[in-house]
Amino acid sequence: MKQRLAAIGTVETLPHRVAAFLSREIESGDLNPGARLPTEQELSEKFGVSRNVVREAIAQLRADGMIEARQGIGAFVLAPEQRAAIRIDREALKDTHNMERLFELRCILEAESAALAAARRSQEHLDAIKAALDRMSGEERWEDGSIDADLLFHREIARATGNSYIHTFISFVCEQIRQSIHYARLTNPLHDLVEVNVGEHVRIYDALVAGNPAAAEAAMRAHIIGAANRVGVRLPSARGDHTDGAR
């Protein structure tokens, strides 16, 4: 264990590495909800790091809402439903199945968000969404700045729902897929990728302008499925595949 941590991280990254290792043990069930974490001394010996490193790692897990510290007793693993924070391990997203689950979540959240936005959007909302779209299709379309504009487009749609919780959740998820956009730009012909991606966003925007919830939902769903395909992820099924067209 000592050699493993030394090989994958410098001193500055050790707290993060220890926290990431423990979080994977929690997510996998090796550390069950209610279980008490080993003491600082035990973890220090296990990982071959100082107690200060362990302390920082524990603080990070606590901030992420994965554990609860009880004074004089120790730190205990919280069940998912008890956690006060949402956390997604970006290392875990290197696994195709986990990325598939994240895109499936996006599809559910963002398709419904687009439908609500189409029904509730104001001209101010449309102007903000259009500004992000213009950045995506303008001079920045070949640069990384277009990724910021892409994510802003989605956040502004979430804002247009008028529901701050939707905006918070989608803003969080957007940051998790930033690397997948980078990957898509590296693994697809850039010109074709940009043209297809912008076209999908234009269709979403047009549906929002028209105030058509069904069209906005369908356009967003098609975009998320397309975005998943471009990074080698195939969503299990579109809604119609398992509902026979029923809604």
Protein Blocks (a to p, Z undefined) as FASTA:
>chain_A
ZZmmmmmocfklmmmmmmmmmmmmmmnopacghiacddfklmmmmnopafklmmmmmmmm
mmnopaccdehibccdddfklpcbdcddfklmmpmklmmmmmmmmmmmmmmmmmmmmmmp
cfklmmmmmmmmmmmmmmmlmpmklmmmmmmmmmmmmmmnopaklmmmmmmmmmmmmmmm
mmmmmmpcfklmmmmmmmmmmmmmmmmmnopaklmmmmmmmmmmmmmmmnopacfbafkl
mnnopZZ
